[in-house]
Amino acid sequence: MDKVLWKALSAALGFAAAWAARNISTSIWSRVSDGDVPVNPANREVSWMNAVGWAVLAGSAAGLARVVGRRGAAAAWVSATGDTPPGL
């Protein structure tokens, strides 16, 4: 049962962190670039600079969100149960 609860908590916080990362990335992109987020970076109308820049920003934000989500979930688990999450 603990494994199921851990997976649910981890997934919920991971989803929330990913959602926040996407919104923050979009906001940052809007402030530092001259246009909107490239919807399809492979489109020839999107410059290489914008395509690569968005990939770096989005990838970094996704990686950071993954770490924040997992560590947040682990901290919440320890706070609620007093034990390390299953499998960690």
Backbone as a printed PyTorch tensor [residue, N CA C, xyz], in Angstrom:
tensor([[[  0.8150,  -1.1980,   0.0000],
         [  0.0000,   0.0000,   0.0000],
         [  0.8640,   1.2690,   0.0000]],

        [[  1.9830,   1.2300,   0.7440],
         [  2.8620,   2.3930,   0.7830],
         [  3.4180,   2.7290,  -0.5940]],

        [[  3.7330,   1.7030,  -1.3780],
         [  4.2760,   1.9540,  -2.7150],
         [  3.2630,   2.6730,  -3.5930]],

        [[  2.0130,   2.2900,  -3.4970],
         [  0.9550,   2.9260,  -4.2950],
         [  0.7830,   4.3830,  -3.8690]],

        [[  0.7470,   4.6320,  -2.5710],
         [  0.6180,   6.0040,  -2.0790],
         [  1.8160,   6.8500,  -2.4850]],

        [[  3.0120,   6.2690,  -2.3890],
         [  4.2150,   6.9900,  -2.7760],
         [  4.1670,   7.3500,  -4.2610]],

        [[  3.7820,   6.4020,  -5.0950],
         [  3.7170,   6.6750,  -6.5330],
         [  2.6910,   7.7560,  -6.8400]],

        [[  1.5560,   7.7340,  -6.1480],
         [  0.5230,   8.7510,  -6.3690],
         [  1.0210,  10.1340,  -5.9440]],

        [[  1.6340,  10.2140,  -4.7800],
         [  2.1640,  11.4930,  -4.2980],
         [  3.2570,  12.0060,  -5.2160]],

        [[  4.1620,  11.1250,  -5.6030],
         [  5.2620,  11.5010,  -6.4760],
         [  4.7450,  11.9820,  -7.8390]],

        [[  3.7710,  11.2900,  -8.3770],
         [  3.1980,  11.6770,  -9.6680],
         [  2.4750,  13.0160,  -9.5750]],

        [[  1.7020,  13.2140,  -8.5150],
         [  0.9590,  14.4670,  -8.3590],
         [  1.8980,  15.6620,  -8.2330]],

        [[  2.9190,  15.5370,  -7.4040],
         [  3.8620,  16.6470,  -7.2430],
         [  4.7290,  16.8300,  -8.4840]],

        [[  5.0430,  15.7440,  -9.1670],
         [  5.7820,  15.8500, -10.4200],
         [  4.9810,  16.5800, -11.4840]],

        [[  3.6910,  16.2620, -11.5670],
         [  2.8160,  16.9470, -12.5180],
         [  2.7280,  18.4330, -12.1960]],

        [[  2.5550,  18.7590, -10.9310],
         [  2.4670,  20.1640, -10.5300],
         [  3.7660,  20.9070, -10.8450]],

        [[  4.8950,  20.2700, -10.6030],
         [  6.1910,  20.9050, -10.8910],
         [  6.3770,  21.0930, -12.3910]],

        [[  5.9650,  20.1210, -13.1890],
         [  6.0760,  20.2390, -14.6490],
         [  5.1850,  21.3560, -15.1750]],

        [[  3.9800,  21.4630, -14.6360],
         [  3.0580,  22.5190, -15.0440],
         [  3.6580,  23.8860, -14.7250]],

        [[  4.2090,  24.0160, -13.5210],
         [  4.8200,  25.2840, -13.1230],
         [  6.0350,  25.5970, -13.9990]],

        [[  6.8410,  24.5820, -14.3020],
         [  8.0220,  24.7870, -15.1470],
         [  7.6260,  25.2670, -16.5350]],

        [[  6.5760,  24.6960, -17.0860],
         [  6.1090,  25.1080, -18.4220],
         [  5.6700,  26.5770, -18.3910]],

        [[  4.9080,  26.9420, -17.3640],
         [  4.4440,  28.3250, -17.2680],
         [  5.5940,  29.3000, -17.0480]],

        [[  6.5340,  28.9230, -16.2120],
         [  7.6860,  29.7840, -15.9640],
         [  8.5470,  29.9070, -17.2150]],

        [[  8.7660,  28.7990, -17.9140],
         [  9.5530,  28.8190, -19.1540],
         [  8.9080,  29.7320, -20.1940]],

        [[  7.6050,  29.6120, -20.3350],
         [  6.8820,  30.4440, -21.3000],
         [  6.9980,  31.9170, -20.9280]],

        [[  6.8780,  32.2130, -19.6470],
         [  6.9900,  33.5900, -19.1780],
         [  8.3870,  34.1470, -19.4320]],

        [[  9.4070,  33.3650, -19.1060],
         [ 10.7910,  33.7940, -19.3440],
         [ 11.0220,  34.0130, -20.8340]],

        [[ 10.5570,  33.0750, -21.6530],
         [ 10.7490,  33.1840, -23.0940],
         [ 10.1080,  34.4580, -23.6310]],

        [[  8.9170,  34.7650, -23.1540],
         [  8.2130,  35.9620, -23.6190],
         [  8.9730,  37.2300, -23.2630]],

        [[  9.6750,  37.2150, -22.1310],
         [ 10.4040,  38.4010, -21.6940],
         [ 11.7400,  38.5830, -22.4180]],

        [[ 12.4070,  37.4890, -22.7500],
         [ 13.7540,  37.6190, -23.3120],
         [ 13.8050,  37.4620, -24.8270]],

        [[ 12.7430,  37.0080, -25.4370],
         [ 12.7700,  36.8210, -26.8880],
         [ 11.8960,  37.8670, -27.5670]],

        [[ 11.9490,  37.8440, -28.8720],
         [ 11.1690,  38.8140, -29.6400],
         [  9.8250,  38.2650, -30.0920]],

        [[  9.4140,  37.1220, -29.5690],
         [  8.1510,  36.5480, -30.0070],
         [  7.6230,  35.5000, -29.0590]],

        [[  6.6510,  34.7760, -29.5610],
         [  6.0340,  33.7170, -28.7760],
         [  6.9110,  32.4750, -28.7600]],

        [[  6.5440,  31.5530, -27.8930],
         [  7.2270,  30.2670, -27.8130],
         [  7.0890,  29.5660, -29.1530]],

        [[  8.1820,  29.0130, -29.6980],
         [  8.0640,  28.2830, -30.9590],
         [  7.1870,  27.0350, -30.7600]],

        [[  6.0260,  27.0290, -31.3990],
         [  5.1050,  25.8970, -31.2520],
         [  5.7240,  24.6400, -31.8530]],

        [[  6.3500,  24.7950, -32.9980],
         [  7.0100,  23.6720, -33.6590],
         [  8.4220,  24.1150, -34.0390]],

        [[  9.4020,  23.8620, -33.1920],
         [ 10.7650,  24.3160, -33.4780],
         [ 11.3450,  23.7520, -34.7730]],

        [[ 10.7720,  22.6740, -35.3000],
         [ 11.2640,  22.1050, -36.5590],
         [ 10.7640,  22.8870, -37.7740]],

        [[  9.8150,  23.7640, -37.5900],
         [  9.2710,  24.5760, -38.6800],
         [ 10.3650,  25.4740, -39.2380]],

        [[ 10.4590,  25.5330, -40.5540],
         [ 11.5170,  26.3390, -41.1900],
         [ 11.3900,  27.8210, -40.9040]],

        [[ 10.2050,  28.2750, -40.5090],
         [ 10.0160,  29.6900, -40.2090],
         [ 10.5650,  30.0720, -38.8330]],

        [[ 10.8980,  29.0790, -38.0320],
         [ 11.5040,  29.3220, -36.7190],
         [ 13.0200,  29.3050, -36.9000]],

        [[ 13.6780,  30.3630, -36.4430],
         [ 15.1410,  30.4270, -36.6060],
         [ 15.8160,  29.3650, -35.7480]],

        [[ 17.0390,  29.0100, -36.1590],
         [ 17.8160,  28.0450, -35.3710],
         [ 18.0430,  28.5710, -33.9610]],

        [[ 18.3270,  29.8500, -33.8550],
         [ 18.5810,  30.4550, -32.5480],
         [ 17.3630,  30.2900, -31.6390]],

        [[ 16.1820,  30.5700, -32.1600],
         [ 14.9710,  30.4170, -31.3530],
         [ 14.6760,  28.9560, -31.0460]],

        [[ 14.8580,  28.0730, -32.0050],
         [ 14.5910,  26.6480, -31.7890],
         [ 15.5170,  26.0690, -30.7240]],

        [[ 16.8060,  26.3760, -30.8330],
         [ 17.7730,  25.8590, -29.8610],
         [ 17.5810,  26.5360, -28.5010]],

        [[ 17.3420,  27.8230, -28.5130],
         [ 17.1280,  28.5460, -27.2590],
         [ 15.9330,  27.9980, -26.4910]],

        [[ 14.8380,  27.7550, -27.2040],
         [ 13.6540,  27.2070, -26.5440],
         [ 13.9300,  25.7900, -26.0350]],

        [[ 14.6490,  24.9950, -26.8220],
         [ 14.9710,  23.6210, -26.3930],
         [ 15.8010,  23.6330, -25.1130]],

        [[ 16.7760,  24.5180, -25.0420],
         [ 17.6250,  24.6080, -23.8490],
         [ 16.8040,  25.0700, -22.6430]],

        [[ 16.0070,  26.1010, -22.8280],
         [ 15.2040,  26.6200, -21.7260],
         [ 14.1790,  25.5880, -21.2540]],

        [[ 13.4380,  25.0010, -22.1840],
         [ 12.3970,  24.0260, -21.8180],
         [ 13.0050,  22.7710, -21.2070]],

        [[ 14.1120,  22.2970, -21.7650],
         [ 14.7640,  21.1020, -21.2300],
         [ 15.3240,  21.3310, -19.8370]],

        [[ 15.9340,  22.4830, -19.6260],
         [ 16.4650,  22.8130, -18.2970],
         [ 15.3400,  22.9270, -17.2740]],

        [[ 14.2680,  23.5820, -17.6660],
         [ 13.1280,  23.7350, -16.7580],
         [ 12.4990,  22.3840, -16.4390]],

        [[ 12.4130,  21.5050, -17.4190],
         [ 11.8420,  20.1730, -17.1910],
         [ 12.7130,  19.3630, -16.2400]],

        [[ 14.0130,  19.4180, -16.4340],
         [ 14.9260,  18.7070, -15.5440],
         [ 14.8570,  19.2290, -14.1200]],

        [[ 14.8210,  20.5400, -13.9830],
         [ 14.7100,  21.1500, -12.6610],
         [ 13.3790,  20.7860, -12.0120]],

        [[ 12.3040,  20.7990, -12.7920],
         [ 10.9850,  20.4380, -12.2680],
         [ 10.9670,  18.9940, -11.7780]],

        [[ 11.6430,  18.1320, -12.4860],
         [ 11.7070,  16.7190, -12.0780],
         [ 12.3830,  16.5740, -10.7160]],

        [[ 13.4880,  17.2730, -10.5360],
         [ 14.2010,  17.2200,  -9.2600],
         [ 13.3540,  17.8310,  -8.1490]],

        [[ 12.7770,  18.9970,  -8.3960],
         [ 11.9590,  19.6770,  -7.3880],
         [ 10.7540,  18.8200,  -7.0180]],

        [[ 10.0980,  18.2280,  -8.0080],
         [  8.9380,  17.3820,  -7.7430],
         [  9.2840,  16.1650,  -6.9080]],

        [[ 10.3570,  15.4900,  -7.2750],
         [ 10.7500,  14.2800,  -6.5350],
         [ 11.2300,  14.5960,  -5.1170]],

        [[ 12.0370,  15.6250,  -4.9910],
         [ 12.5220,  15.9840,  -3.6480],
         [ 11.3840,  16.4980,  -2.7810]],

        [[ 10.4710,  17.2510,  -3.3930],
         [  9.3060,  17.7340,  -2.6490],
         [  8.4270,  16.5890,  -2.1900]],

        [[  8.2240,  15.6170,  -3.0690],
         [  7.4250,  14.4470,  -2.7130],
         [  8.0980,  13.6640,  -1.5930]],

        [[  9.4100,  13.4850,  -1.6830],
         [ 10.1310,  12.7500,  -0.6410],
         [ 10.0530,  13.4890,   0.6920]],

        [[ 10.1930,  14.7990,   0.6630],
         [ 10.1090,  15.5730,   1.9010],
         [  8.7090,  15.4880,   2.5000]],

        [[  7.6850,  15.5500,   1.6580],
         [  6.3090,  15.4350,   2.1480],
         [  6.0670,  14.0490,   2.7420]],

        [[  6.6210,  13.0240,   2.0900],
         [  6.4590,  11.6500,   2.5900],
         [  7.1010,  11.4980,   3.9640]],

        [[  8.3310,  11.9870,   4.0880],
         [  9.0430,  11.8880,   5.3670],
         [  8.3010,  12.6740,   6.4430]],

        [[  7.7970,  13.8310,   6.0920],
         [  7.0610,  14.6490,   7.0500],
         [  5.7820,  13.9530,   7.5230]],

        [[  5.1050,  13.2820,   6.5960],
         [  3.8460,  12.6240,   6.9370],
         [  4.0230,  11.2860,   7.6400]],

        [[  5.0600,  10.5490,   7.2710],
         [  5.2070,   9.1910,   7.8010],
         [  6.3800,   9.0170,   8.7510]],

        [[  7.3670,   9.8840,   8.6410],
         [  8.5700,   9.7340,   9.4480],
         [  9.5560,   8.7340,   8.8790]],

        [[  9.2230,   8.1330,   7.7380],
         [ 10.0830,   7.1360,   7.0980],
         [ 10.4920,   7.6140,   5.6960]],

        [[ 11.5520,   7.0180,   5.2090],
         [ 11.9850,   7.2480,   3.8370],
         [ 10.9670,   6.6320,   2.8760]],

        [[ 10.7020,   7.2850,   1.7310],
         [  9.7490,   6.7160,   0.7720],
         [ 10.1940,   5.3370,   0.3000]],

        [[  9.2490,   4.4720,  -0.0570],
         [  9.5980,   3.1330,  -0.5400],
         [ 10.4920,   3.2200,  -1.7800]],

        [[ 11.5440,   2.4570,  -1.7840],
         [ 12.4220,   2.3960,  -2.9430],
         [ 13.5210,   3.4320,  -2.9800]],

        [[ 13.5800,   4.3130,  -2.0090],
         [ 14.6510,   5.3210,  -2.0020],
         [ 15.7440,   4.9450,  -1.0420]]])
